Amino acid sequence: MIKTLNDLIEKAKNQKTRKLAVAACQDYEVLKSVIEAAKEGIVEPVLIGDKEKTLEIAKENGIDIEKYELVDEPELKEAAERAVKYVSSGKADFLMKGIIDTSILLKEVLNKEYGLRTDSLLSHVMVYEVPTYHKLIFLTDGGMNIEPSLEDKVKITKNAVKVAKALGNKNVKVAVLAAKEKVNPKMIATVHAVELEKMNKDGEFGEEVIVDGPLALDLAISKEAAKIKGYESEVAGDADILLVPNIEMGNGVGKSLTYFAKASSAGIIMGAKAPVILVSRADTHQAKLNSIALGSVVAG
């Protein structure tokens, strides 16, 4: 099981090199992280975007892109379309957002004719290495789905389980978060949690998955808190996946981990035919590299 993000990068280095299609590559931070990943043998990039701007950025910053495929497409929509088609046709293994609006890229990902649409739901999975936690923790969904329904949460959970298992977690423990551990009909998060737990017992999420909820955050990540509250569970204090009830909680927990707990991270969009790497301009260079490594491992 991969327990650190350095382990994740090593795993990506030691597997088959994956082909990465980058949509709108004309950005320094994107080029820097992608080319570093290429030098490490993690990916073979296909750079799709404004050729003139890309070459200028590379030259100004001493980034050698001469040996990599560079497709000239200055228009953002067309760059996104071509990147998606590289993946859907099998010419690339996964996709990365460059300097382009997320909405433009995802519209192409979901295109019915040539996109990467599946029966699942697109959802965001963040992987955090928290200095005070004993293993990697997966947070979903704090980036895409605003107020997911029960059906949505089933798909979001399945997407996150796929990521956890790709990183070697054989027995995946899912904590369905809410404000409290007792069911309250007025708190839909607690009602959904019980339903998800029942579905898991009926085999909805496959073998070697444990779903427990509703769980307050302290119970999910602290064995001491569970002991004090007398809460007995295989998941309590040992959660792999934190399934949040809405985007506000996911965003808040994620940014708290980053800025208060100094956690390192990687992020990925699941639910398409191939992983999609969506990095923020606020992400550190290392976070971008971590996300590329994550996409490579999941694509494999």
JOHUCOR-V351015 format. One record per residue. N is the residue number from 1. RES is the residue in three letters. SS is DSSP state (@ for helix, = for strand, . for the rest). Layout:
# JOHUCOR-V351015
{{N;RES;SS} {N;RES;SS}}
This chain:
# JOHUCOR-V351015
{{1;MET;.} {2;ILE;.} {3;LYS;.} {4;THR;.} {5;LEU;@} {6;ASN;@} {7;ASP;@} {8;LEU;@} {9;ILE;@} {10;GLU;@} {11;LYS;@} {12;ALA;@} {13;LYS;@} {14;ASN;.} {15;GLN;.} {16;LYS;.} {17;THR;.} {18;ARG;=} {19;LYS;=} {20;LEU;=} {21;ALA;=} {22;VAL;=} {23;ALA;=} {24;ALA;.} {25;CYS;.} {26;GLN;.} {27;ASP;.} {28;TYR;@} {29;GLU;@} {30;VAL;@} {31;LEU;@} {32;LYS;@} {33;SER;@} {34;VAL;@} {35;ILE;@} {36;GLU;@} {37;ALA;@} {38;ALA;@} {39;LYS;@} {40;GLU;.} {41;GLY;.} {42;ILE;.} {43;VAL;=} {44;GLU;=} {45;PRO;=} {46;VAL;=} {47;LEU;=} {48;ILE;=} {49;GLY;=} {50;ASP;.} {51;LYS;@} {52;GLU;@} {53;LYS;@} {54;THR;@} {55;LEU;@} {56;GLU;@} {57;ILE;@} {58;ALA;@} {59;LYS;@} {60;GLU;@} {61;ASN;.} {62;GLY;.} {63;ILE;.} {64;ASP;.} {65;ILE;.} {66;GLU;.} {67;LYS;.} {68;TYR;.} {69;GLU;=} {70;LEU;=} {71;VAL;=} {72;ASP;=} {73;GLU;.} {74;PRO;.} {75;GLU;.} {76;LEU;@} {77;LYS;@} {78;GLU;@} {79;ALA;@} {80;ALA;@} {81;GLU;@} {82;ARG;@} {83;ALA;@} {84;VAL;@} {85;LYS;@} {86;TYR;@} {87;VAL;@} {88;SER;@} {89;SER;.} {90;GLY;.} {91;LYS;.} {92;ALA;.} {93;ASP;.} {94;PHE;=} {95;LEU;=} {96;MET;=} {97;LYS;=} {98;GLY;.} {99;ILE;.} {100;ILE;.} {101;ASP;.} {102;THR;@} {103;SER;@} {104;ILE;@} {105;LEU;@} {106;LEU;@} {107;LYS;@} {108;GLU;@} {109;VAL;@} {110;LEU;.} {111;ASN;.} {112;LYS;.} {113;GLU;.} {114;TYR;.} {115;GLY;.} {116;LEU;.} {117;ARG;.} {118;THR;.} {119;ASP;.} {120;SER;.} {121;LEU;.} {122;LEU;.} {123;SER;=} {124;HIS;=} {125;VAL;=} {126;MET;=} {127;VAL;=} {128;TYR;=} {129;GLU;=} {130;VAL;.} {131;PRO;.} {132;THR;.} {133;TYR;.} {134;HIS;.} {135;LYS;.} {136;LEU;.} {137;ILE;=} {138;PHE;=} {139;LEU;=} {140;THR;=} {141;ASP;.} {142;GLY;.} {143;GLY;.} {144;MET;.} {145;ASN;.} {146;ILE;.} {147;GLU;.} {148;PRO;.} {149;SER;.} {150;LEU;@} {151;GLU;@} {152;ASP;@} {153;LYS;@} {154;VAL;@} {155;LYS;@} {156;ILE;@} {157;THR;@} {158;LYS;@} {159;ASN;@} {160;ALA;@} {161;VAL;@} {162;LYS;@} {163;VAL;@} {164;ALA;@} {165;LYS;@} {166;ALA;@} {167;LEU;.} {168;GLY;.} {169;ASN;.} {170;LYS;.} {171;ASN;.} {172;VAL;=} {173;LYS;=} {174;VAL;=} {175;ALA;=} {176;VAL;=} {177;LEU;=} {178;ALA;.} {179;ALA;.} {180;LYS;.} {181;GLU;.} {182;LYS;.} {183;VAL;.} {184;ASN;.} {185;PRO;.} {186;LYS;.} {187;MET;.} {188;ILE;@} {189;ALA;@} {190;THR;@} {191;VAL;@} {192;HIS;@} {193;ALA;@} {194;VAL;@} {195;GLU;@} {196;LEU;@} {197;GLU;@} {198;LYS;@} {199;MET;@} {200;ASN;@} {201;LYS;@} {202;ASP;.} {203;GLY;.} {204;GLU;.} {205;PHE;.} {206;GLY;.} {207;GLU;.} {208;GLU;.} {209;VAL;=} {210;ILE;=} {211;VAL;=} {212;ASP;=} {213;GLY;=} {214;PRO;=} {215;LEU;=} {216;ALA;.} {217;LEU;@} {218;ASP;@} {219;LEU;@} {220;ALA;@} {221;ILE;@} {222;SER;.} {223;LYS;@} {224;GLU;@} {225;ALA;@} {226;ALA;@} {227;LYS;@} {228;ILE;@} {229;LYS;@} {230;GLY;.} {231;TYR;.} {232;GLU;.} {233;SER;.} {234;GLU;.} {235;VAL;.} {236;ALA;.} {237;GLY;.} {238;ASP;.} {239;ALA;.} {240;ASP;.} {241;ILE;=} {242;LEU;=} {243;LEU;=} {244;VAL;.} {245;PRO;.} {246;ASN;.} {247;ILE;@} {248;GLU;@} {249;MET;@} {250;GLY;@} {251;ASN;@} {252;GLY;@} {253;VAL;@} {254;GLY;@} {255;LYS;@} {256;SER;@} {257;LEU;@} {258;THR;@} {259;TYR;@} {260;PHE;.} {261;ALA;.} {262;LYS;.} {263;ALA;.} {264;SER;=} {265;SER;=} {266;ALA;=} {267;GLY;=} {268;ILE;=} {269;ILE;=} {270;MET;=} {271;GLY;.} {272;ALA;.} {273;LYS;.} {274;ALA;.} {275;PRO;.} {276;VAL;=} {277;ILE;=} {278;LEU;.} {279;VAL;.} {280;SER;.} {281;ARG;.} {282;ALA;.} {283;ASP;.} {284;THR;.} {285;HIS;@} {286;GLN;@} {287;ALA;@} {288;LYS;@} {289;LEU;@} {290;ASN;@} {291;SER;@} {292;ILE;@} {293;ALA;@} {294;LEU;@} {295;GLY;@} {296;SER;@} {297;VAL;@} {298;VAL;@} {299;ALA;@} {300;GLY;.}}
